[in-house]
Amino acid sequence: MPETGEPYRLNSIAKAEAPVDGGSSNWYRYEITQGDNTIVGHRHGGLKAVTSAVEDIVDRLNERRGGKTGRVQLTPSRKRAAAR
């Protein structure tokens, strides 16, 4: 499946207020955009960790756009019984 349209990109990350039951005050609000579409989310952690996690989300969204298949889990085949 070929890519169509614009790729997803990280638009912004900014300090945000903690949710009511969010505990600490170390929260960030992020925006991911693709053309006219916007995804808004909140994440707890330090700026460096949040940025890395959101960039990973963007990478995965773009992989899905490109039609790449999911991860394949290989399992080893059963060993044959030794000939007697």
C-alpha positions in Angstrom: 0.0 0.0 0.0 1.7 3.3 -1.1 1.9 6.3 1.2 -0.7 9.0 0.6 -1.1 12.5 1.9 1.1 14.2 4.5 3.1 12.3 7.1 2.3 12.7 10.8 4.6 15.1 12.6 5.1 16.3 16.2 3.7 19.8 16.2 4.3 20.8 19.8 5.0 19.7 23.4 4.2 22.1 26.3 4.0 21.9 30.1 0.5 21.2 31.2 -1.5 21.0 34.4 -1.8 17.6 36.1 -5.2 15.8 35.7 -7.3 15.8 38.9 -5.9 12.4 40.0 -2.6 12.8 38.2 -0.4 13.0 41.2 2.7 15.1 40.4 2.9 18.2 38.4 5.2 16.8 35.7 2.8 16.6 32.8 3.1 17.6 29.2 0.5 18.2 26.4 1.5 17.2 22.9 0.0 17.7 19.5 0.6 15.5 16.5 -0.6 16.7 13.2 -1.2 15.2 9.7 -2.6 17.7 7.3 -5.9 19.0 8.9 -6.0 16.2 11.5 -4.7 16.8 15.0 -4.1 14.3 17.8 -3.8 15.8 21.3 -2.5 13.9 24.2 -1.1 14.2 27.7 1.9 12.4 29.1 3.6 12.3 32.5 7.4 12.5 32.8 10.3 14.6 32.1 10.5 16.6 28.9 13.2 14.4 27.3 11.3 11.2 28.1 8.0 12.6 26.9 9.6 13.9 23.7 11.2 10.5 23.0 7.9 8.7 23.6 5.9 11.0 21.4 8.4 10.8 18.6 8.1 7.0 18.8 4.3 7.4 18.4 4.8 9.5 15.4 7.2 7.0 13.8 4.7 4.2 14.4 1.9 6.2 12.9 4.0 6.9 9.8 4.9 3.2 9.5 1.2 2.3 9.5 0.6 4.9 6.8 3.2 3.3 4.6 1.5 -0.1 4.7 4.3 -1.9 6.6 3.1 -5.0 8.3 3.3 -5.5 12.0 6.1 -7.2 13.8 6.5 -10.9 13.2 7.3 -13.2 16.1 9.4 -16.1 15.0 9.2 -19.3 17.0 11.8 -22.0 16.7 10.6 -25.3 15.2 10.5 -28.4 17.3 13.6 -30.5 17.2 13.2 -33.9 15.6 13.8 -37.0 17.7 17.3 -38.4 17.2 17.3 -41.5 15.0 18.1 -44.7 16.9 
